[in-house]
Amino acid sequence: MNKDKGKEAVGLSEIGLGLEELIRRGARRVIQEAIEVELAELLEQFSNVKTLSGQRAVVRNGYLPEREVLTGAGPIAVKVPKVRDRSGSGVKFNSAIVPPYVRKSPRVSAALPWLYLKGVS
C-alpha cells in the first residue's frame, strides 16, 4: 500500500502543464497570499475602530475585478480585495505589491524571491 497517494493526486493534475505554466501558477499563488497578508495587517490595524452600533468599522468587501499584471514569469491574473469603511474616515486598501492601475510591475518580479524567502510561498 502506497502512503503517498495524496502527493500523487496533486501531481497528476499538473502533469500536462509546462514549466512556464507551473511557474505562473506558483507566482499567482504567492502574490495572492502576500496581498491577503497585507489586507489582514490593515484589518488588524483598524480592528479596534467600531461604529456606534458596536460593529467593526473597517471590514472586507469582496474583490476588485481580476486584472493581469505582466511579470518576469509572464502575465499573471491577480484579484485585489476591497475594504469597506463604515465610519466614513476614508480608509482604503491599496496593495504595496500590486498598486492600483499597474499593469506591468518590475516590483512584483523582484518581490517573488523575497516573498519566497520570507515563507509566504
PDB file as gemmi writes it, atoms N, CA and C in Angstrom:
CRYST1    1.000    1.000    1.000  90.00  90.00  90.00 P 1                      
ATOM      1  N   MET A   1       0.834  -1.176   0.000  1.00  0.00           N  
ATOM      2  CA  MET A   1       0.000   0.000   0.000  1.00  0.00           C  
ATOM      3  C   MET A   1       0.885   1.247   0.000  1.00  0.00           C  
ATOM      4  N   ASN A   2       0.609   2.185  -0.874  1.00  0.00           N  
ATOM      5  CA  ASN A   2       1.412   3.400  -1.012  1.00  0.00           C  
ATOM      6  C   ASN A   2       0.856   4.509  -0.130  1.00  0.00           C  
ATOM      7  N   LYS A   3       1.710   5.082   0.728  1.00  0.00           N  
ATOM      8  CA  LYS A   3       1.272   6.134   1.641  1.00  0.00           C  
ATOM      9  C   LYS A   3       1.281   7.515   0.992  1.00  0.00           C  
ATOM     10  N   ASP A   4       1.817   7.651  -0.196  1.00  0.00           N  
ATOM     11  CA  ASP A   4       1.953   8.950  -0.853  1.00  0.00           C  
ATOM     12  C   ASP A   4       0.846   9.204  -1.871  1.00  0.00           C  
ATOM     13  N   LYS A   5      -0.364   8.692  -1.638  1.00  0.00           N  
ATOM     14  CA  LYS A   5      -1.451   8.878  -2.597  1.00  0.00           C  
ATOM     15  C   LYS A   5      -1.862  10.330  -2.714  1.00  0.00           C  
ATOM     16  N   GLY A   6      -1.838  11.084  -1.610  1.00  0.00           N  
ATOM     17  CA  GLY A   6      -2.200  12.495  -1.642  1.00  0.00           C  
ATOM     18  C   GLY A   6      -1.253  13.304  -2.494  1.00  0.00           C  
ATOM     19  N   LYS A   7       0.026  12.999  -2.393  1.00  0.00           N  
ATOM     20  CA  LYS A   7       1.016  13.718  -3.186  1.00  0.00           C  
ATOM     21  C   LYS A   7       0.873  13.372  -4.665  1.00  0.00           C  
ATOM     22  N   GLU A   8       0.551  12.126  -4.965  1.00  0.00           N  
ATOM     23  CA  GLU A   8       0.378  11.718  -6.351  1.00  0.00           C  
ATOM     24  C   GLU A   8      -0.835  12.397  -6.965  1.00  0.00           C  
ATOM     25  N   ALA A   9      -1.918  12.543  -6.215  1.00  0.00           N  
ATOM     26  CA  ALA A   9      -3.129  13.162  -6.744  1.00  0.00           C  
ATOM     27  C   ALA A   9      -2.875  14.614  -7.099  1.00  0.00           C  
ATOM     28  N   VAL A  10      -2.102  15.320  -6.297  1.00  0.00           N  
ATOM     29  CA  VAL A  10      -1.772  16.714  -6.596  1.00  0.00           C  
ATOM     30  C   VAL A  10      -0.914  16.779  -7.842  1.00  0.00           C  
ATOM     31  N   GLY A  11       0.042  15.910  -7.970  1.00  0.00           N  
ATOM     32  CA  GLY A  11       0.936  15.913  -9.113  1.00  0.00           C  
ATOM     33  C   GLY A  11       0.255  15.518 -10.408  1.00  0.00           C  
ATOM     34  N   LEU A  12      -0.747  14.641 -10.358  1.00  0.00           N  
ATOM     35  CA  LEU A  12      -1.420  14.170 -11.557  1.00  0.00           C  
ATOM     36  C   LEU A  12      -2.163  15.289 -12.274  1.00  0.00           C  
ATOM     37  N   SER A  13      -2.711  16.231 -11.531  1.00  0.00           N  
ATOM     38  CA  SER A  13      -3.459  17.305 -12.174  1.00  0.00           C  
ATOM     39  C   SER A  13      -2.536  18.271 -12.902  1.00  0.00           C  
ATOM     40  N   GLU A  14      -1.262  18.252 -12.586  1.00  0.00           N  
ATOM     41  CA  GLU A  14      -0.328  19.190 -13.191  1.00  0.00           C  
ATOM     42  C   GLU A  14       0.652  18.524 -14.161  1.00  0.00           C  
ATOM     43  N   ILE A  15       0.411  17.277 -14.527  1.00  0.00           N  
ATOM     44  CA  ILE A  15       1.330  16.549 -15.399  1.00  0.00           C  
ATOM     45  C   ILE A  15       1.396  17.171 -16.788  1.00  0.00           C  
ATOM     46  N   GLY A  16       0.283  17.566 -17.366  1.00  0.00           N  
ATOM     47  CA  GLY A  16       0.256  18.081 -18.721  1.00  0.00           C  
ATOM     48  C   GLY A  16       0.739  19.519 -18.850  1.00  0.00           C  
ATOM     49  N   LEU A  17       1.011  20.181 -17.740  1.00  0.00           N  
ATOM     50  CA  LEU A  17       1.413  21.577 -17.783  1.00  0.00           C  
ATOM     51  C   LEU A  17       2.906  21.711 -18.040  1.00  0.00           C  
ATOM     52  N   GLY A  18       3.259  22.773 -18.756  1.00  0.00           N  
ATOM     53  CA  GLY A  18       4.656  23.047 -18.996  1.00  0.00           C  
ATOM     54  C   GLY A  18       5.272  23.748 -17.798  1.00  0.00           C  
ATOM     55  N   LEU A  19       6.561  23.886 -17.821  1.00  0.00           N  
ATOM     56  CA  LEU A  19       7.286  24.522 -16.728  1.00  0.00           C  
ATOM     57  C   LEU A  19       6.850  25.968 -16.535  1.00  0.00           C  
ATOM     58  N   GLU A  20       6.657  26.699 -17.622  1.00  0.00           N  
ATOM     59  CA  GLU A  20       6.260  28.097 -17.519  1.00  0.00           C  
ATOM     60  C   GLU A  20       4.899  28.248 -16.867  1.00  0.00           C  
ATOM     61  N   GLU A  21       3.964  27.370 -17.203  1.00  0.00           N  
ATOM     62  CA  GLU A  21       2.627  27.446 -16.605  1.00  0.00           C  
ATOM     63  C   GLU A  21       2.685  27.117 -15.114  1.00  0.00           C  
ATOM     64  N   LEU A  22       3.505  26.168 -14.731  1.00  0.00           N  
ATOM     65  CA  LEU A  22       3.670  25.862 -13.307  1.00  0.00           C  
ATOM     66  C   LEU A  22       4.256  27.055 -12.550  1.00  0.00           C  
ATOM     67  N   ILE A  23       5.207  27.736 -13.184  1.00  0.00           N  
ATOM     68  CA  ILE A  23       5.806  28.917 -12.559  1.00  0.00           C  
ATOM     69  C   ILE A  23       4.764  30.014 -12.411  1.00  0.00           C  
ATOM     70  N   ARG A  24       3.937  30.225 -13.434  1.00  0.00           N  
ATOM     71  CA  ARG A  24       2.888  31.245 -13.355  1.00  0.00           C  
ATOM     72  C   ARG A  24       1.884  30.934 -12.248  1.00  0.00           C  
ATOM     73  N   ARG A  25       1.498  29.671 -12.140  1.00  0.00           N  
ATOM     74  CA  ARG A  25       0.559  29.286 -11.083  1.00  0.00           C  
ATOM     75  C   ARG A  25       1.158  29.516  -9.695  1.00  0.00           C  
ATOM     76  N   GLY A  26       2.411  29.147  -9.538  1.00  0.00           N  
ATOM     77  CA  GLY A  26       3.075  29.368  -8.255  1.00  0.00           C  
ATOM     78  C   GLY A  26       3.213  30.849  -7.937  1.00  0.00           C  
ATOM     79  N   ALA A  27       3.557  31.643  -8.952  1.00  0.00           N  
ATOM     80  CA  ALA A  27       3.693  33.084  -8.749  1.00  0.00           C  
ATOM     81  C   ALA A  27       2.351  33.701  -8.385  1.00  0.00           C  
ATOM     82  N   ARG A  28       1.284  33.263  -9.044  1.00  0.00           N  
ATOM     83  CA  ARG A  28      -0.046  33.789  -8.723  1.00  0.00           C  
ATOM     84  C   ARG A  28      -0.417  33.459  -7.284  1.00  0.00           C  
ATOM     85  N   ARG A  29      -0.148  32.242  -6.873  1.00  0.00           N  
ATOM     86  CA  ARG A  29      -0.480  31.825  -5.509  1.00  0.00           C  
ATOM     87  C   ARG A  29       0.312  32.649  -4.485  1.00  0.00           C  
ATOM     88  N   VAL A  30       1.597  32.876  -4.739  1.00  0.00           N  
ATOM     89  CA  VAL A  30       2.434  33.655  -3.825  1.00  0.00           C  
ATOM     90  C   VAL A  30       1.953  35.101  -3.756  1.00  0.00           C  
ATOM     91  N   ILE A  31       1.631  35.687  -4.908  1.00  0.00           N  
ATOM     92  CA  ILE A  31       1.162  37.068  -4.936  1.00  0.00           C  
ATOM     93  C   ILE A  31      -0.167  37.194  -4.203  1.00  0.00           C  
ATOM     94  N   GLN A  32      -1.100  36.270  -4.443  1.00  0.00           N  
ATOM     95  CA  GLN A  32      -2.394  36.315  -3.765  1.00  0.00           C  
ATOM     96  C   GLN A  32      -2.224  36.207  -2.251  1.00  0.00           C  
ATOM     97  N   GLU A  33      -1.365  35.301  -1.810  1.00  0.00           N  
ATOM     98  CA  GLU A  33      -1.142  35.141  -0.373  1.00  0.00           C  
ATOM     99  C   GLU A  33      -0.527  36.396   0.227  1.00  0.00           C  
ATOM    100  N   ALA A  34       0.401  37.023  -0.484  1.00  0.00           N  
ATOM    101  CA  ALA A  34       1.034  38.240   0.026  1.00  0.00           C  
ATOM    102  C   ALA A  34       0.023  39.377   0.119  1.00  0.00           C  
ATOM    103  N   ILE A  35      -0.866  39.489  -0.854  1.00  0.00           N  
ATOM    104  CA  ILE A  35      -1.900  40.520  -0.813  1.00  0.00           C  
ATOM    105  C   ILE A  35      -2.850  40.264   0.347  1.00  0.00           C  
ATOM    106  N   GLU A  36      -3.209  38.999   0.574  1.00  0.00           N  
ATOM    107  CA  GLU A  36      -4.090  38.666   1.695  1.00  0.00           C  
ATOM    108  C   GLU A  36      -3.437  38.998   3.031  1.00  0.00           C  
ATOM    109  N   VAL A  37      -2.113  38.800   3.137  1.00  0.00           N  
ATOM    110  CA  VAL A  37      -1.396  39.154   4.365  1.00  0.00           C  
ATOM    111  C   VAL A  37      -1.423  40.663   4.575  1.00  0.00           C  
ATOM    112  N   GLU A  38      -1.219  41.421   3.494  1.00  0.00           N  
ATOM    113  CA  GLU A  38      -1.307  42.885   3.594  1.00  0.00           C  
ATOM    114  C   GLU A  38      -2.681  43.322   4.086  1.00  0.00           C  
ATOM    115  N   LEU A  39      -3.729  42.704   3.545  1.00  0.00           N  
ATOM    116  CA  LEU A  39      -5.085  43.049   3.947  1.00  0.00           C  
ATOM    117  C   LEU A  39      -5.329  42.690   5.407  1.00  0.00           C  
ATOM    118  N   ALA A  40      -4.848  41.531   5.830  1.00  0.00           N  
ATOM    119  CA  ALA A  40      -5.022  41.118   7.222  1.00  0.00           C  
ATOM    120  C   ALA A  40      -4.347  42.109   8.177  1.00  0.00           C  
ATOM    121  N   GLU A  41      -3.173  42.626   7.790  1.00  0.00           N  
ATOM    122  CA  GLU A  41      -2.485  43.612   8.610  1.00  0.00           C  
ATOM    123  C   GLU A  41      -3.299  44.905   8.707  1.00  0.00           C  
ATOM    124  N   LEU A  42      -3.890  45.332   7.595  1.00  0.00           N  
ATOM    125  CA  LEU A  42      -4.715  46.539   7.612  1.00  0.00           C  
ATOM    126  C   LEU A  42      -5.942  46.353   8.496  1.00  0.00           C  
ATOM    127  N   LEU A  43      -6.611  45.209   8.339  1.00  0.00           N  
ATOM    128  CA  LEU A  43      -7.799  44.953   9.142  1.00  0.00           C  
ATOM    129  C   LEU A  43      -7.466  44.855  10.631  1.00  0.00           C  
ATOM    130  N   GLU A  44      -6.312  44.278  10.949  1.00  0.00           N  
ATOM    131  CA  GLU A  44      -5.896  44.201  12.346  1.00  0.00           C  
ATOM    132  C   GLU A  44      -5.570  45.589  12.899  1.00  0.00           C  
ATOM    133  N   GLN A  45      -4.985  46.428  12.069  1.00  0.00           N  
ATOM    134  CA  GLN A  45      -4.647  47.791  12.481  1.00  0.00           C  
ATOM    135  C   GLN A  45      -5.902  48.571  12.874  1.00  0.00           C  
ATOM    136  N   PHE A  46      -7.009  48.340  12.158  1.00  0.00           N  
ATOM    137  CA  PHE A  46      -8.255  49.048  12.427  1.00  0.00           C  
ATOM    138  C   PHE A  46      -9.272  48.172  13.153  1.00  0.00           C  
ATOM    139  N   SER A  47      -8.839  47.109  13.786  1.00  0.00           N  
ATOM    140  CA  SER A  47      -9.779  46.202  14.453  1.00  0.00           C  
ATOM    141  C   SER A  47     -10.452  46.826  15.664  1.00  0.00           C  
ATOM    142  N   ASN A  48      -9.824  47.810  16.283  1.00  0.00           N  
ATOM    143  CA  ASN A  48     -10.424  48.435  17.465  1.00  0.00           C  
ATOM    144  C   ASN A  48     -11.382  49.568  17.117  1.00  0.00           C  
ATOM    145  N   VAL A  49     -11.467  49.970  15.850  1.00  0.00           N  
ATOM    146  CA  VAL A  49     -12.379  51.027  15.428  1.00  0.00           C  
ATOM    147  C   VAL A  49     -13.762  50.418  15.239  1.00  0.00           C  
ATOM    148  N   LYS A  50     -14.731  50.964  15.969  1.00  0.00           N  
ATOM    149  CA  LYS A  50     -16.104  50.433  15.928  1.00  0.00           C  
ATOM    150  C   LYS A  50     -17.078  51.538  15.521  1.00  0.00           C  
ATOM    151  N   THR A  51     -18.212  51.126  14.988  1.00  0.00           N  
ATOM    152  CA  THR A  51     -19.282  52.073  14.686  1.00  0.00           C  
ATOM    153  C   THR A  51     -20.078  52.318  15.964  1.00  0.00           C  
ATOM    154  N   LEU A  52     -21.071  53.203  15.899  1.00  0.00           N  
ATOM    155  CA  LEU A  52     -21.897  53.490  17.076  1.00  0.00           C  
ATOM    156  C   LEU A  52     -22.693  52.274  17.523  1.00  0.00           C  
ATOM    157  N   SER A  53     -23.004  51.385  16.594  1.00  0.00           N  
ATOM    158  CA  SER A  53     -23.766  50.182  16.938  1.00  0.00           C  
ATOM    159  C   SER A  53     -22.864  49.037  17.414  1.00  0.00           C  
ATOM    160  N   GLY A  54     -21.549  49.262  17.489  1.00  0.00           N  
ATOM    161  CA  GLY A  54     -20.631  48.254  18.008  1.00  0.00           C  
ATOM    162  C   GLY A  54     -20.017  47.339  16.969  1.00  0.00           C  
ATOM    163  N   GLN A  55     -20.323  47.554  15.695  1.00  0.00           N  
ATOM    164  CA  GLN A  55     -19.743  46.729  14.639  1.00  0.00           C  
ATOM    165  C   GLN A  55     -18.375  47.267  14.253  1.00  0.00           C  
ATOM    166  N   ARG A  56     -17.567  46.404  13.663  1.00  0.00           N  
ATOM    167  CA  ARG A  56     -16.265  46.861  13.174  1.00  0.00           C  
ATOM    168  C   ARG A  56     -16.476  47.864  12.048  1.00  0.00           C  
ATOM    169  N   ALA A  57     -15.693  48.939  12.069  1.00  0.00           N  
ATOM    170  CA  ALA A  57     -15.866  49.996  11.076  1.00  0.00           C  
ATOM    171  C   ALA A  57     -15.196  49.649   9.750  1.00  0.00           C  
ATOM    172  N   VAL A  58     -14.066  48.980   9.784  1.00  0.00           N  
ATOM    173  CA  VAL A  58     -13.342  48.624   8.557  1.00  0.00           C  
ATOM    174  C   VAL A  58     -13.462  47.114   8.370  1.00  0.00           C  
ATOM    175  N   VAL A  59     -14.141  46.725   7.298  1.00  0.00           N  
ATOM    176  CA  VAL A  59     -14.392  45.305   7.042  1.00  0.00           C  
ATOM    177  C   VAL A  59     -14.045  44.977   5.591  1.00  0.00           C  
ATOM    178  N   ARG A  60     -13.892  43.710   5.337  1.00  0.00           N  
ATOM    179  CA  ARG A  60     -13.620  43.215   3.995  1.00  0.00           C  
ATOM    180  C   ARG A  60     -14.884  43.317   3.154  1.00  0.00           C  
ATOM    181  N   ASN A  61     -14.708  43.607   1.840  1.00  0.00           N  
ATOM    182  CA  ASN A  61     -15.873  43.809   0.994  1.00  0.00           C  
ATOM    183  C   ASN A  61     -15.645  43.246  -0.410  1.00  0.00           C  
ATOM    184  N   GLY A  62     -15.320  41.985  -0.509  1.00  0.00           N  
ATOM    185  CA  GLY A  62     -15.169  41.349  -1.815  1.00  0.00           C  
ATOM    186  C   GLY A  62     -13.842  41.651  -2.487  1.00  0.00           C  
ATOM    187  N   TYR A  63     -13.855  41.596  -3.831  1.00  0.00           N  
ATOM    188  CA  TYR A  63     -12.649  41.790  -4.623  1.00  0.00           C  
ATOM    189  C   TYR A  63     -12.911  42.790  -5.740  1.00  0.00           C  
ATOM    190  N   LEU A  64     -11.854  43.466  -6.152  1.00  0.00           N  
ATOM    191  CA  LEU A  64     -11.898  44.261  -7.369  1.00  0.00           C  
ATOM    192  C   LEU A  64     -11.913  43.292  -8.550  1.00  0.00           C  
ATOM    193  N   PRO A  65     -12.294  43.755  -9.737  1.00  0.00           N  
ATOM    194  CA  PRO A  65     -12.242  42.852 -10.889  1.00  0.00           C  
ATOM    195  C   PRO A  65     -10.819  42.326 -11.112  1.00  0.00           C  
ATOM    196  N   GLU A  66     -10.747  41.069 -11.513  1.00  0.00           N  
ATOM    197  CA  GLU A  66      -9.442  40.448 -11.754  1.00  0.00           C  
ATOM    198  C   GLU A  66      -8.738  41.162 -12.896  1.00  0.00           C  
ATOM    199  N   ARG A  67      -7.431  41.380 -12.739  1.00  0.00           N  
ATOM    200  CA  ARG A  67      -6.643  42.025 -13.799  1.00  0.00           C  
ATOM    201  C   ARG A  67      -5.323  41.300 -13.945  1.00  0.00           C  
ATOM    202  N   GLU A  68      -4.745  41.438 -15.117  1.00  0.00           N  
ATOM    203  CA  GLU A  68      -3.468  40.783 -15.387  1.00  0.00           C  
ATOM    204  C   GLU A  68      -2.329  41.765 -15.166  1.00  0.00           C  
ATOM    205  N   VAL A  69      -1.295  41.286 -14.495  1.00  0.00           N  
ATOM    206  CA  VAL A  69      -0.087  42.056 -14.271  1.00  0.00           C  
ATOM    207  C   VAL A  69       1.036  41.328 -14.978  1.00  0.00           C  
ATOM    208  N   LEU A  70       1.772  42.052 -15.787  1.00  0.00           N  
ATOM    209  CA  LEU A  70       2.875  41.451 -16.530  1.00  0.00           C  
ATOM    210  C   LEU A  70       4.107  41.394 -15.630  1.00  0.00           C  
ATOM    211  N   THR A  71       4.594  40.195 -15.386  1.00  0.00           N  
ATOM    212  CA  THR A  71       5.764  39.992 -14.529  1.00  0.00           C  
ATOM    213  C   THR A  71       6.843  39.269 -15.322  1.00  0.00           C  
ATOM    214  N   GLY A  72       7.933  38.983 -14.654  1.00  0.00           N  
ATOM    215  CA  GLY A  72       9.003  38.224 -15.276  1.00  0.00           C  
ATOM    216  C   GLY A  72       8.576  36.805 -15.609  1.00  0.00           C  
ATOM    217  N   ALA A  73       7.557  36.301 -14.912  1.00  0.00           N  
ATOM    218  CA  ALA A  73       7.046  34.960 -15.158  1.00  0.00           C  
ATOM    219  C   ALA A  73       5.958  34.957 -16.221  1.00  0.00           C  
ATOM    220  N   GLY A  74       5.629  36.127 -16.759  1.00  0.00           N  
ATOM    221  CA  GLY A  74       4.570  36.242 -17.749  1.00  0.00           C  
ATOM    222  C   GLY A  74       3.360  36.924 -17.148  1.00  0.00           C  
ATOM    223  N   PRO A  75       2.267  37.014 -17.904  1.00  0.00           N  
ATOM    224  CA  PRO A  75       1.066  37.665 -17.372  1.00  0.00           C  
ATOM    225  C   PRO A  75       0.422  36.802 -16.287  1.00  0.00           C  
ATOM    226  N   ILE A  76       0.122  37.452 -15.161  1.00  0.00           N  
ATOM    227  CA  ILE A  76      -0.474  36.747 -14.025  1.00  0.00           C  
ATOM    228  C   ILE A  76      -1.756  37.462 -13.634  1.00  0.00           C  
ATOM    229  N   ALA A  77      -2.847  36.717 -13.553  1.00  0.00           N  
ATOM    230  CA  ALA A  77      -4.132  37.284 -13.142  1.00  0.00           C  
ATOM    231  C   ALA A  77      -4.134  37.458 -11.628  1.00  0.00           C  
ATOM    232  N   VAL A  78      -4.522  38.659 -11.185  1.00  0.00           N  
ATOM    233  CA  VAL A  78      -4.486  38.981  -9.762  1.00  0.00           C  
ATOM    234  C   VAL A  78      -5.845  39.533  -9.348  1.00  0.00           C  
ATOM    235  N   LYS A  79      -6.333  39.098  -8.188  1.00  0.00           N  
ATOM    236  CA  LYS A  79      -7.564  39.633  -7.610  1.00  0.00           C  
ATOM    237  C   LYS A  79      -7.190  40.376  -6.335  1.00  0.00           C  
ATOM    238  N   VAL A  80      -7.440  41.690  -6.323  1.00  0.00           N  
ATOM    239  CA  VAL A  80      -7.109  42.513  -5.168  1.00  0.00           C  
ATOM    240  C   VAL A  80      -8.381  42.698  -4.347  1.00  0.00           C  
ATOM    241  N   PRO A  81      -8.325  42.428  -3.029  1.00  0.00           N  
ATOM    242  CA  PRO A  81      -9.513  42.588  -2.191  1.00  0.00           C  
ATOM    243  C   PRO A  81      -9.860  44.053  -1.947  1.00  0.00           C  
ATOM    244  N   LYS A  82     -11.126  44.275  -1.597  1.00  0.00           N  
ATOM    245  CA  LYS A  82     -11.597  45.607  -1.252  1.00  0.00           C  
ATOM    246  C   LYS A  82     -11.937  45.642   0.236  1.00  0.00           C  
ATOM    247  N   VAL A  83     -11.940  46.846   0.804  1.00  0.00           N  
ATOM    248  CA  VAL A  83     -12.417  47.024   2.174  1.00  0.00           C  
ATOM    249  C   VAL A  83     -13.505  48.084   2.168  1.00  0.00           C  
ATOM    250  N   ARG A  84     -14.343  48.017   3.181  1.00  0.00           N  
ATOM    251  CA  ARG A  84     -15.423  48.988   3.347  1.00  0.00           C  
ATOM    252  C   ARG A  84     -15.215  49.696   4.670  1.00  0.00           C  
ATOM    253  N   ASP A  85     -15.255  51.022   4.639  1.00  0.00           N  
ATOM    254  CA  ASP A  85     -15.096  51.832   5.846  1.00  0.00           C  
ATOM    255  C   ASP A  85     -16.460  52.388   6.223  1.00  0.00           C  
ATOM    256  N   ARG A  86     -17.061  51.827   7.261  1.00  0.00           N  
ATOM    257  CA  ARG A  86     -18.381  52.262   7.698  1.00  0.00           C  
ATOM    258  C   ARG A  86     -18.343  53.550   8.515  1.00  0.00           C  
ATOM    259  N   SER A  87     -17.159  53.929   8.991  1.00  0.00           N  
ATOM    260  CA  SER A  87     -17.064  55.117   9.840  1.00  0.00           C  
ATOM    261  C   SER A  87     -16.989  56.404   9.023  1.00  0.00           C  
ATOM    262  N   GLY A  88     -16.675  56.292   7.740  1.00  0.00           N  
ATOM    263  CA  GLY A  88     -16.596  57.468   6.893  1.00  0.00           C  
ATOM    264  C   GLY A  88     -15.259  58.188   6.971  1.00  0.00           C  
ATOM    265  N   SER A  89     -14.265  57.590   7.594  1.00  0.00           N  
ATOM    266  CA  SER A  89     -12.961  58.252   7.716  1.00  0.00           C  
ATOM    267  C   SER A  89     -12.085  58.058   6.477  1.00  0.00           C  
ATOM    268  N   GLY A  90     -12.543  57.308   5.496  1.00  0.00           N  
ATOM    269  CA  GLY A  90     -11.832  57.197   4.224  1.00  0.00           C  
ATOM    270  C   GLY A  90     -10.728  56.155   4.178  1.00  0.00           C  
ATOM    271  N   VAL A  91     -10.809  55.096   4.957  1.00  0.00           N  
ATOM    272  CA  VAL A  91      -9.797  54.046   4.922  1.00  0.00           C  
ATOM    273  C   VAL A  91      -9.960  53.251   3.633  1.00  0.00           C  
ATOM    274  N   LYS A  92      -8.859  53.101   2.895  1.00  0.00           N  
ATOM    275  CA  LYS A  92      -8.850  52.322   1.656  1.00  0.00           C  
ATOM    276  C   LYS A  92      -7.712  51.327   1.717  1.00  0.00           C  
ATOM    277  N   PHE A  93      -7.871  50.236   0.979  1.00  0.00           N  
ATOM    278  CA  PHE A  93      -6.797  49.254   0.874  1.00  0.00           C  
ATOM    279  C   PHE A  93      -6.149  49.391  -0.489  1.00  0.00           C  
ATOM    280  N   ASN A  94      -4.882  49.747  -0.499  1.00  0.00           N  
ATOM    281  CA  ASN A  94      -4.070  49.769  -1.712  1.00  0.00           C  
ATOM    282  C   ASN A  94      -2.861  48.883  -1.461  1.00  0.00           C  
ATOM    283  N   SER A  95      -2.764  47.819  -2.213  1.00  0.00           N  
ATOM    284  CA  SER A  95      -1.668  46.880  -2.042  1.00  0.00           C  
ATOM    285  C   SER A  95      -0.349  47.519  -2.446  1.00  0.00           C  
ATOM    286  N   ALA A  96       0.667  47.305  -1.639  1.00  0.00           N  
ATOM    287  CA  ALA A  96       2.005  47.784  -1.991  1.00  0.00           C  
ATOM    288  C   ALA A  96       2.639  46.892  -3.046  1.00  0.00           C  
ATOM    289  N   ILE A  97       2.206  45.654  -3.127  1.00  0.00           N  
ATOM    290  CA  ILE A  97       2.757  44.707  -4.094  1.00  0.00           C  
ATOM    291  C   ILE A  97       2.185  44.952  -5.484  1.00  0.00           C  
ATOM    292  N   VAL A  98       0.865  45.152  -5.552  1.00  0.00           N  
ATOM    293  CA  VAL A  98       0.194  45.411  -6.822  1.00  0.00           C  
ATOM    294  C   VAL A  98      -0.595  46.711  -6.661  1.00  0.00           C  
ATOM    295  N   PRO A  99       0.057  47.851  -6.863  1.00  0.00           N  
ATOM    296  CA  PRO A  99      -0.634  49.136  -6.705  1.00  0.00           C  
ATOM    297  C   PRO A  99      -1.766  49.294  -7.727  1.00  0.00           C  
ATOM    298  N   PRO A 100      -2.708  50.211  -7.451  1.00  0.00           N  
ATOM    299  CA  PRO A 100      -3.809  50.425  -8.402  1.00  0.00           C  
ATOM    300  C   PRO A 100      -3.304  50.852  -9.770  1.00  0.00           C  
ATOM    301  N   TYR A 101      -3.961  50.414 -10.803  1.00  0.00           N  
ATOM    302  CA  TYR A 101      -3.713  50.774 -12.192  1.00  0.00           C  
ATOM    303  C   TYR A 101      -2.385  50.279 -12.743  1.00  0.00           C  
ATOM    304  N   VAL A 102      -1.665  49.460 -12.035  1.00  0.00           N  
ATOM    305  CA  VAL A 102      -0.394  48.946 -12.529  1.00  0.00           C  
ATOM    306  C   VAL A 102      -0.661  47.688 -13.344  1.00  0.00           C  
ATOM    307  N   ARG A 103      -0.153  47.669 -14.563  1.00  0.00           N  
ATOM    308  CA  ARG A 103      -0.290  46.503 -15.438  1.00  0.00           C  
ATOM    309  C   ARG A 103       1.031  45.798 -15.662  1.00  0.00           C  
ATOM    310  N   LYS A 104       2.118  46.522 -15.489  1.00  0.00           N  
ATOM    311  CA  LYS A 104       3.436  45.928 -15.680  1.00  0.00           C  
ATOM    312  C   LYS A 104       4.282  46.357 -14.491  1.00  0.00           C  
ATOM    313  N   SER A 105       4.670  45.402 -13.690  1.00  0.00           N  
ATOM    314  CA  SER A 105       5.327  45.766 -12.455  1.00  0.00           C  
ATOM    315  C   SER A 105       6.672  45.072 -12.299  1.00  0.00           C  
ATOM    316  N   PRO A 106       7.743  45.844 -12.339  1.00  0.00           N  
ATOM    317  CA  PRO A 106       9.042  45.239 -12.047  1.00  0.00           C  
ATOM    318  C   PRO A 106       9.164  44.891 -10.563  1.00  0.00           C  
ATOM    319  N   ARG A 107       8.410  45.585  -9.711  1.00  0.00           N  
ATOM    320  CA  ARG A 107       8.468  45.298  -8.276  1.00  0.00           C  
ATOM    321  C   ARG A 107       7.909  43.912  -7.960  1.00  0.00           C  
ATOM    322  N   VAL A 108       6.870  43.493  -8.669  1.00  0.00           N  
ATOM    323  CA  VAL A 108       6.310  42.166  -8.428  1.00  0.00           C  
ATOM    324  C   VAL A 108       7.339  41.107  -8.769  1.00  0.00           C  
ATOM    325  N   SER A 109       8.042  41.273  -9.879  1.00  0.00           N  
ATOM    326  CA  SER A 109       9.066  40.309 -10.278  1.00  0.00           C  
ATOM    327  C   SER A 109      10.189  40.266  -9.254  1.00  0.00           C  
ATOM    328  N   ALA A 110      10.565  41.420  -8.743  1.00  0.00           N  
ATOM    329  CA  ALA A 110      11.639  41.478  -7.757  1.00  0.00           C  
ATOM    330  C   ALA A 110      11.169  40.972  -6.398  1.00  0.00           C  
ATOM    331  N   ALA A 111       9.872  41.061  -6.124  1.00  0.00           N  
ATOM    332  CA  ALA A 111       9.356  40.671  -4.820  1.00  0.00           C  
ATOM    333  C   ALA A 111       9.189  39.159  -4.675  1.00  0.00           C  
ATOM    334  N   LEU A 112       9.041  38.439  -5.772  1.00  0.00           N  
ATOM    335  CA  LEU A 112       8.779  36.997  -5.680  1.00  0.00           C  
ATOM    336  C   LEU A 112       9.866  36.238  -4.920  1.00  0.00           C  
ATOM    337  N   PRO A 113      11.153  36.418  -5.224  1.00  0.00           N  
ATOM    338  CA  PRO A 113      12.170  35.695  -4.451  1.00  0.00           C  
ATOM    339  C   PRO A 113      12.172  36.100  -2.975  1.00  0.00           C  
ATOM    340  N   TRP A 114      11.945  37.394  -2.710  1.00  0.00           N  
ATOM    341  CA  TRP A 114      11.912  37.869  -1.323  1.00  0.00           C  
ATOM    342  C   TRP A 114      10.754  37.243  -0.568  1.00  0.00           C  
ATOM    343  N   LEU A 115       9.557  37.177  -1.193  1.00  0.00           N  
ATOM    344  CA  LEU A 115       8.389  36.572  -0.551  1.00  0.00           C  
ATOM    345  C   LEU A 115       8.635  35.091  -0.288  1.00  0.00           C  
ATOM    346  N   TYR A 116       9.294  34.418  -1.225  1.00  0.00           N  
ATOM    347  CA  TYR A 116       9.590  33.008  -1.053  1.00  0.00           C  
ATOM    348  C   TYR A 116      10.514  32.798   0.145  1.00  0.00           C  
ATOM    349  N   LEU A 117      11.531  33.656   0.274  1.00  0.00           N  
ATOM    350  CA  LEU A 117      12.460  33.541   1.398  1.00  0.00           C  
ATOM    351  C   LEU A 117      11.779  33.823   2.727  1.00  0.00           C  
ATOM    352  N   LYS A 118      10.772  34.701   2.720  1.00  0.00           N  
ATOM    353  CA  LYS A 118      10.049  35.027   3.956  1.00  0.00           C  
ATOM    354  C   LYS A 118       9.032  33.963   4.330  1.00  0.00           C  
ATOM    355  N   GLY A 119       8.855  32.962   3.491  1.00  0.00           N  
ATOM    356  CA  GLY A 119       7.962  31.858   3.829  1.00  0.00           C  
ATOM    357  C   GLY A 119       6.524  32.066   3.414  1.00  0.00           C  
ATOM    358  N   VAL A 120       6.249  33.000   2.503  1.00  0.00           N  
ATOM    359  CA  VAL A 120       4.880  33.241   2.065  1.00  0.00           C  
ATOM    360  C   VAL A 120       4.458  32.214   1.035  1.00  0.00           C  
ATOM    361  N   SER A 121       5.404  31.478   0.463  1.00  0.00           N  
ATOM    362  CA  SER A 121       5.071  30.525  -0.603  1.00  0.00           C  
ATOM    363  C   SER A 121       4.189  29.404  -0.139  1.00  0.00           C  
TER     364      SER A 121                                                      
END                                                                             
